[in-house]
Amino acid sequence: MLTLYDCLESGNGHKVRLLLSLLGRECRLVLKDIHAGETRTPEFLTLNPDGRIPLLRLEDGTCLAESNAILVWLAEGSSFLPDDRLERARALAWMFWEQYNHEPNVAVARFWAHHPAKCPSQEQLAQKREKGRAALELLDRHLSTRDWLVGGRASVADLCLYSYSSVSEEGGVDRDGLDALNRWLGRIEALPGFIAMEPWSD
Amino acid sequence: MLTLYDCLESGNGHKVRLLLSLLGRECRLVLKDIHAGETRTPEFLTLNPDGRIPLLRLEDGTCLAESNAILVWLAEGSSFLPDDRLERARALAWMFWEQYNHEPNVAVARFWAHHPAKCPSQEQLAQKREKGRAALELLDRHLSTRDWLVGGRASVADLCLYSYSSVSEEGGVDRDGLDALNRWLGRIEALPGFIAMEPWSD
């Protein structure tokens, strides 16, 4: 069976658990407390030298890191990875955009809001919120003329951008007036097998 | 013919030009001055709503953004994209890691070093340099037991991480003592068709 090393606070982890659930695929879950350094132990670093979750351990013991790479690996052969070469590249483009423009703002604002001691300054938090809102507005404009980010059905691009978008307000990044984005969140929540982000537990 | 909108300062752009050259593929190059706002004009934003280069325009006029997605699209069917599902996912994992851990530190330190007015503080520059060096050290450790990042040959993962690594010292991120990394840079530079990053012109 697959094993997922994860932390329930993480939207990067949630993406993977969401796809596993949509695919109806069983997976053993091993929770790691990132605040207690459990992903920086010598043992964990042998599994992932980058010291991060989520990390997927395959049946043969090899490990795959990076949430979006895990999504692609899991989605191969399913409807969640486009067959068409250009559509697949477009899905990847959204996923790279997420890691560069969306996650470092929307997710980091949420992390700092829940862990004020980790927030370097109110000015930097305000910048994260501003850039996070800009990322959500770009998504909203794209979704104003289509139901899914790429092609005619839900793909790894949608799943990858769902998790932190769905809890953006926890970091002070509101979605007021972003109607197309909010409707798209609802479409993902209506997929058979959908699971939500866990409520944050301090 | 393909058209690449690019800026010669950019390592993200260089990755794409490097792969095009290695593949011997012709491409029309259209340079954009990012400092003069040429990627934020209404005309350019219709091509890429994110307002960034590199941007690849295909023969039929459709556009593909995000350097690493462009690499994957171009590499399909060539030796630079692994055939094996797990190796392909591992290559993607390095590419997502690059956009989250390497580029925001190594490339941004270089950008701030060349454009001091854009640098928010010396403290933040020092942090970028420290995290950039840590990223290069992780690469160096991985390369200490193998020639290429994934599998037995050069892949999109190597090309994606080459460009900014090769000019890290311009941003004050040295590669002293990172022998495996420096030898790997040399292996990429020995590939038939290799082209180097352009010297920075202020």
Chai-1 contact restraints between the chains, C-beta under 6 A:
chainA,res_idxA,chainB,res_idxB,connection_type,confidence,min_distance_angstrom,max_distance_angstrom,comment,restraint_id
A,L64,B,A89,contact,1.0,0.0,6.0,A-B,restraint_1
A,A65,B,A93,contact,1.0,0.0,6.0,A-B,restraint_2
A,E66,B,A93,contact,1.0,0.0,6.0,A-B,restraint_3
A,E66,B,F96,contact,1.0,0.0,6.0,A-B,restraint_4
A,E66,B,W97,contact,1.0,0.0,6.0,A-B,restraint_5
A,N68,B,F96,contact,1.0,0.0,6.0,A-B,restraint_6
A,A69,B,A89,contact,1.0,0.0,6.0,A-B,restraint_7
A,A69,B,L92,contact,1.0,0.0,6.0,A-B,restraint_8
A,A69,B,A93,contact,1.0,0.0,6.0,A-B,restraint_9
A,A69,B,F96,contact,1.0,0.0,6.0,A-B,restraint_10
A,V72,B,A89,contact,1.0,0.0,6.0,A-B,restraint_11
A,V72,B,L92,contact,1.0,0.0,6.0,A-B,restraint_12
A,W73,B,A89,contact,1.0,0.0,6.0,A-B,restraint_13
A,E76,B,R85,contact,1.0,0.0,6.0,A-B,restraint_14
A,R85,B,E76,contact,1.0,0.0,6.0,A-B,restraint_15
A,A89,B,L64,contact,1.0,0.0,6.0,A-B,restraint_16
A,A89,B,A69,contact,1.0,0.0,6.0,A-B,restraint_17
A,A89,B,V72,contact,1.0,0.0,6.0,A-B,restraint_18
A,A89,B,W73,contact,1.0,0.0,6.0,A-B,restraint_19
A,L92,B,A69,contact,1.0,0.0,6.0,A-B,restraint_20
A,L92,B,V72,contact,1.0,0.0,6.0,A-B,restraint_21
A,A93,B,A65,contact,1.0,0.0,6.0,A-B,restraint_22
A,A93,B,E66,contact,1.0,0.0,6.0,A-B,restraint_23
A,A93,B,A69,contact,1.0,0.0,6.0,A-B,restraint_24
A,F96,B,E66,contact,1.0,0.0,6.0,A-B,restraint_25
A,F96,B,N68,contact,1.0,0.0,6.0,A-B,restraint_26
A,F96,B,A69,contact,1.0,0.0,6.0,A-B,restraint_27
A,F96,B,Q99,contact,1.0,0.0,6.0,A-B,restraint_28
A,W97,B,E66,contact,1.0,0.0,6.0,A-B,restraint_29
A,Q99,B,F96,contact,1.0,0.0,6.0,A-B,restraint_30
A,Q99,B,Q99,contact,1.0,0.0,6.0,A-B,restraint_31
A,Q99,B,Y100,contact,1.0,0.0,6.0,A-B,restraint_32
A,Y100,B,Q99,contact,1.0,0.0,6.0,A-B,restraint_33
